[in-house]
Amino acid sequence: MVASAGFSAFLRDQLAPLGRVTFRRMFGKTGVFCDGVMLAMIADDTLYVRVDAESRDAFSEARAAPPLSYRKQGRSIDLAFWQVPERLLDEPEELVAWARIALAAAHRVARKAR
């Protein structure tokens, strides 16, 4: 399910220090973009940040929750987006720090894709 208007507005305010934050509906979820690069996704008003090999250790706290996934041909496919701990929604500076790491991962992923 896509992000609610209230959750999107909250995140836009919290992530403003990163740059221009925008949202786009994608595959029944909401992509979170900063200056055109997707750093996170929202599903059911739950925030998931982009993870790559370099950022896994920084997000070790997020390993307790399952990654964002979808079903295809009866199988669950895990995506490279990990759920942020709920406590971060009450800790704006740390949320932005996680978002910066996710944005760096998103830039690396985008470079590899080119």
C-alpha positions, 0 to 999 in steps of 0.5 A: 500500500502507498504512503498516506499523505500525512506520513509523506508530509512528515518524511518530507519535513524530516528529510529536508536537510538532504535536498529536494525530497519527492515521492512517486507511487511505484508498484503499489508502494511509494518511492522516496527520491532525493534530487531524482535518486531513490533512497527509500520506499514506503509500504503501509506507512513503513519506511525502508532504506536502500541498502548495498554491500557497503551500507549493510554494516551501518544498518545492522540494527535493521536486520531484525525486521524482514526486508521489503519484498514482493511475491512473484510466481508464488515466491517471495523476492527480497528487495535491497530495502531494509525497514528502519527501526521505528524509534528513528521516526522520533529521532530526526537527526539519526533518521537523516543520518540513515537517509544519507547512508541510504542516499549514498548507496542509491548513488552507487547502485545508480552508477552500477546500473549505467 
